[in-house]
Amino acid sequence: MKEIDVDCDVLIVGFGPVGQLLSILLADKGWRVVVVERRTEPHAIARAVSFDGEAARIFAAAGLADELPELGELSREIEFHNGRGDVLYRSEPAAEGYFGWPDSTSFYQPDLEAALIARTEQFPNLSVLLGTEAVGVEETGEHVDVRLQDGSRISARWVVGCDGARSFVREQMDVSEQQAGFSFDWLVCDVVPHEITEYRPNNLQICDPKRPRTHASAGRGHRRWEFMLLPGESPSEMNTPDYAWKLLAMADVTPENATLERHSVYKFRSAFADRWRAGRLLLAGDAAHVMPPFSGQGMCSGVRDARNLSWRLDLVLRGLTSDALLDSYGVERIDHLQNSIELAIKLGRVICLTNEKLAAARDAAMLAGRARGDVPPRPEDIYWPIRKGVFGHADQVTGRLVPQARVASADREGLFDQVVGTGFVLMTLGDPAQCVSPESQEILDSLDALVVGILPPGTPRDTLRPGTVVDVDGTCSAYLSGAHGEAVLMRPDFYAFGADEINDLIRQLATELNLVLREDVLKVG
Ligand SMILES: Cc1cc2nc3c(=O)[nH]c(=O)nc-3n(C[C@H](O)[C@H](O)[C@H](O)COP(=O)(O)OP(=O)(O)OC[C@H]3O[C@@H](n4cnc5c(N)ncnc54)[C@H](O)[C@@H]3O)c2cc1C
């Protein structure tokens, strides 16, 4: 790669959870990363209160696997009640779900951010400049100069705006915001109960047309209450401690039994940028999209952005492919994000009804569904496949997330990612050693890809060859058997690139990534 005189490879604007995560993922690949954050200290208040199993898998891959169980609690029951207390909907997230982690974890955001920040401090190649605001951007061919509020400049090959819903970087990119058309004001109250109490259900949406409201875990020792503002109520008048206590009293929460940590009125709305890349500027997290929090997918979507973008930037920075790979980042993520926004709005339309007649019709339909025995969708059913992007030939696993289960190597047992590692991973049933051609191996080596053979449950661990693991409970074998291919190739963001004959699959990968390889290597297969 031609050397350019820059201060860093990637400059990230914004050090919220998405900027924190992205900086770790890139620094972990060895890139020089600088983050600028206009706050002088980390944000001390929670916004998100839950994350899903896919986000947990990504946090674990960023180095938080050991801390995660302490950073939150299994969300346990999620129920929707009507104003009379009838149960309209109930689900119970699994403790070990499709991704090996809880399907839903309730957490206290400042604790998660503290763990992410502690992780950033482990990288000498990562600098975080607090109290530093980006105020100007100038792209000059092969790099970008970012001007800071004190007049100084930082030069970077790539700039990623992780700078939240009012993104400064997005403003510089001349992109349009697509409004998805849903907007309600809610008063959000975070409370610390004075006594440890077990709440049943642990998470409750009260779909009461007189005052739609939410009561949820916000991590151990923290509770979140949210109250929808009714037509005619003014956000500024209601955003006071007195009003917060008045509404909290509906749930018997009073200054005698709880401390009000904070209260804020938020406009729950949905919108996304129609392009996430312009030249050397990119967007991730709330800078690229916002949605109502009813499905708990806002931060999770940003976490997916960070994972998807980080492996692409890594390949581009390594000179293994052209920057065209960054164009499919937005294509893939917008396709997925639109489903997340639709789900959030769908739930919002159930929850935010204030018309008594419509609410009664909703109740009747949902109660009838429960009486019929309708079951809530499993989380893996709502992890939508990505339909367009960097994928191999169509197979039923292509573009879908790969499950994670426990495996055992010769010396340890644990979740697949922590035992085998993450990145591009080629998985086969049995020992793949003889099947990978030298040309394919060269492609895999250029990508630092892992090749792993999955052996049946019960295989004695002392007989394992390097590069093979035992499938502890049969999950991996069942998945691979269903894929109709000799191997499944998993991308670093845990999506299946495809399933096929091994060398054919690797050739497809080289082609789709447009890898810069020698002619003879490209002719594998
Ligand atoms: C009430 C509520 C409940 C929610 N619940 C959930 C949930 O349960 N699950 C979930 O997944 N999501 C949830 N969300 C969404 C989630 O909180 C956000 O998606 C997430 O916090 C966004 O993170 P971010 O890093 O993209 O942006 P932010 O956290 O907004 O961080 C952006 C950072 O950029 C900095 N910045 C901005 N401009 C500049 C500049 N010019 N220079 C330098 N720094 C700059 C800001 O100071 C800020 O620190 C909820 C949101 C709300 C409001």
The ligand as a Gaussian input file, in Angstrom:
#p B3LYP/6-31G(d) Opt

LIG

0 1
 C      -35.299000       5.860000      25.977000
 C      -34.416000       5.031000      25.100000
 C      -34.375000       3.659000      25.273000
 C      -33.564000       2.873000      24.463000
 N      -33.532000       1.525000      24.661000
 C      -32.745000       0.755000      23.880000
 C      -32.615000      -0.639000      24.139000
 O      -33.188000      -1.163000      25.091000
 N      -31.810000      -1.375000      23.327000
 C      -31.120000      -0.822000      22.291000
 O      -30.420000      -1.550000      21.576000
 N      -31.192000       0.515000      22.051000
 C      -31.970000       1.309000      22.816000
 N      -31.993000       2.660000      22.621000
 C      -31.156000       3.254000      21.566000
 C      -29.697000       3.439000      22.036000
 O      -29.654000       4.103000      23.255000
 C      -28.912000       4.199000      20.994000
 O      -29.121000       3.597000      19.731000
 C      -27.409000       4.175000      21.302000
 O      -27.131000       4.681000      22.573000
 C      -26.683000       5.013000      20.257000
 O      -25.301000       4.906000      20.448000
 P      -24.309000       5.716000      19.506000
 O      -22.942000       5.390000      20.006000
 O      -24.629000       5.490000      18.081000
 O      -24.661000       7.264000      19.757000
 P      -24.562000       8.135000      21.084000
 O      -24.653000       7.307000      22.292000
 O      -25.553000       9.229000      20.902000
 O      -23.087000       8.731000      21.046000
 C      -22.718000       9.741000      20.143000
 C      -21.541000      10.502000      20.743000
 O      -21.027000      11.399000      19.762000
 C      -20.612000      12.590000      20.417000
 N      -20.560000      13.657000      19.415000
 C      -21.602000      14.176000      18.710000
 N      -21.152000      15.105000      17.845000
 C      -19.810000      15.185000      18.005000
 C      -18.789000      15.970000      17.385000
 N      -19.061000      16.853000      16.411000
 N      -17.509000      15.793000      17.799000
 C      -17.213000      14.899000      18.786000
 N      -18.149000      14.135000      19.403000
 C      -19.425000      14.271000      19.006000
 C      -21.690000      12.790000      21.479000
 O      -21.235000      13.617000      22.524000
 C      -21.942000      11.355000      21.934000
 O      -21.154000      10.990000      23.041000
 C      -32.789000       3.476000      23.440000
 C      -32.819000       4.858000      23.275000
 C      -33.608000       5.628000      24.102000
 C      -33.596000       7.115000      23.916000

